[in-house]
């Protein structure tokens, strides 16, 4: 059993629920549930963004150039 302090430290240094789950040795579902319970108790635990890369994080021009180079050959 991990302490709340260890869990919160893993949460604020992690990059995703899956990352935290691996660090603390829980499933992603259990990790998410624990974070929810802590928030309901008043802990200001930040939420991770859901989903994949946003358009702002995707190098559209670079990817299109890569596709064009591979289609030409």
N, C-alpha and C positions, 0 to 999 in steps of 0.2 A: 504494500500500500504506500503510495507516494503522499507526501505532505502537500497541503494547499500551497505553501510557499514554493515548493519545487514545481508544482503544476503551473502556477502563475509565472514563474521565471521562464519555464519552457515555452509558455504561451507568448510572452512578450518578446522572446528572442526567436521564435519560430516563424516560418514563412507561410504555413498553411496548417489546417487541422490535421492532415495526414503527417506532416512533419512533426508536430507536437505529439501526436499519437505514438509515433516511432520512438521519440525521445523518452516519453514517460511509460511506454510499454502497455498502452491501452489500444483498443480498437478506435477507429475514427468516430464511430457512433458514440462510444462511451466518453471519448474526449470532448466531443461537441456537447453531449448532455451535461458533463461536469461544468463546462464553461457556461452553459445556460443557467445552471443552478447557482453558480457563483454570481452571475449578473443579477439574478432574481434576489439574491441575498444583499445586493448593493455594491458588489465589487465592480469597479469600472474597467472591466476586461474589454479591450477593443475587439471588434469583429473583423475576421478576415474577409477580403473581397471574394465574392463567388465567381465561378466561371473561369474561363480561359483568358488569354491576353486580349486586351481591348484594342480597338483600331489604332489608338495613339501609340501603343507599344509595338505595333507591327511595322516593319520596314517594307511598306508596299512597293516602293520603287525598286528597292534591292531585290525583292522576291520576284517582281515582274521581269527584271533584267536577267535573273537566274533562269527563269522559265524560258525567256526568249533565246538565251544562249544555248540551252539544251534542245530547243525545238529546231534551231537552225542547223545543228550538226546532225 
